[in-house]
Amino acid sequence: MGTYRQLVPFRLDDQRYALPLTCVERIVRSAALTPLPGSPEIILGLLNVRGEIIPAVKIRRRFRLPDRPLSPHDHFVIARTSRRAVIFPVDAALGVLDYPEDEILASAAVAPKLEYVSGIVRLKDGLILIHDPDTFFSLNEETTLARAIEAYRTKPTARGEEPGSSL
């Protein structure tokens, strides 16, 4: 019996994607985001989650899907990369999937230029693209984001509270 990989599948429009369960911290309903001046174009805004300021990423744009406003029915997948926590706004999180490791196709074998995807799972009803959150930001985007978050953290607030919308 082979090893299984646990994935957290989610939907964007009609396509399913997934993240490795090992990088997902939690899934919550969407919430209002605070704009982050000076951030890369890929950043949607910030959210204060239990005292941690976390950027929300325009994942739809990264996968070349049309932008759309957040809905109260959307989910935020809060994940951790090797450098920071990030929020991926998704149409719906679909639970946890256990999939045989030896049946996951390497994305390079199927579509060599498929950016941000580390593998592909074939199900009876379609494909799931496995997203690699560590490849999501370019070095320039990562540097610009770090500077914008630091400037935001040091910005004084009117009431002395922690900046950002909260969960």
N, C-alpha and C positions, 0 to 999 in steps of 0.2 A: 504494500500500500504506500503510495507516494505522499508527499507533503502537500498541505493545502495552504493557500494564501487567502487571508481575509481582506476583503475589499468593501468600501463604502460607496455603492453606486449612487449617482444622482442624475437628474435630468435637466437639460437645457434645451428648450423647444422639444423636438422629437428625437434628439440624440441622447444616448446614455453615456456617461463618463463614470470614472471611479477614482478614488484615492485609496492608497493602502491604509488599512485600519490603524496601523502603527503610527501614522502621522495625524490622525483625526483626534482632536481633544473632545469636541462635543458638537452637537447640532442643535440650533435654536431657531425660533421663528425670526423673521427679519425685523429690523428696528430702524429707526431714523439714524442716519449717519451724519457726522459732523464733517464739513469740508476741510481739506488739508491744503492750505495754500503752499505753493512751491513744490508740490509732489509730482511724480511722473504722471503722464496722461493715463496710465493704466490703473491709477488709484481712484476709487469711487468716493472714499471718505474714511473716517475713523469711528471706532466704537470703543468705549471704555467698558471692558469686561472684567468685573471684580478688581478694579484698580489697574489693569493692564490696558494700555492704549494699543489697539490692534487695527491695522489698515485693512480695508475691504478692497478687493481687487476686482476689476472689471473683467471677470473670467469670460464673459460672452464675447467681448472684444478680442481677447487673446485667441479664442477659437474661431474668430471671424464670423460671429453670429451678430445679428442686428441688436443694438442696444434697446432696452426697454426699461420703463420705470420699475422700481421695486414695488412689489405687491405685499400686503399683509399676509398672504398665503405662501410667499416664498420662504425658503430656509436659508440660514447662514451656516455653512460648514466651517467650523473653526479648526484650522489645521496648523501644524508646526512644521516649518522647514528647518534646515540646519542652522539658519540664522535668526529666525523670528516666527512669531505666530502671525497668521494671516486669516482673513475671512473670505470665503468664496460664496457670493450670493448665487443660489441655484433655484431653479423652479421648484424642485422637490428632491429631498433626500429619500432614498429607497431602501433603507435598512442596511443589513450586512450580508455579504455574499461570501461563502466559502467556495473556493474554486481550486481545482488541482493545479499545482505549480507547473507541472510538466505539460499542461494543456494551454498555458498562456503563451500567446505568440509574441515574439519580439516585434516591436513596431517597425524596426529597420528592415525586417524580412518581408513585411507586407507593403509598407509605404516608407521608403528611406528618408523622405523629407518631412515626415509628420512630426512637427515640433511639439515639444511639451508632453509627448505621450511616450510612455516607457513600455507599454504592452497592450495587447488586444485580447479580449475574451470573446469567444464565440458561444452564443446561447442559441437555443432553438428559434427564438423570436428576434434575433439581431445581434449586433456587436456592442461591446462596451469598451471604450477607450480608457486605458488606465493612465491617469495623469501623474506626472512626476513634479511635485511642488518645488523641488530644489532647482529645477531648470526654468522656473516660471519668470524670474526677473533677470534681466541682463545686468552686468556689472554696473553700468551707468544708472539704470533704474534703481538698483539696490543702494547705491551711494546717494543718489538724489532723495530717495525715500528716507534714508537714515537721517540726512540733514534736515528734511522737512519735519520729521517727527521730533527731532531734538529741539528745533526752533519752536514747535508747537508746545512741547512740554515746558519750556522755559518762559513761555508767554504768560504774563500775569492775567488772572481772570478777575472779573468784577467782584465776586464773592469769596475769592480765595479757595474755590473748590477745584478738584481735579478736572482738567479740560476734557471735552468729548461727551457724547451721548453715552448713557450707561445702560448696562444690563444687570 
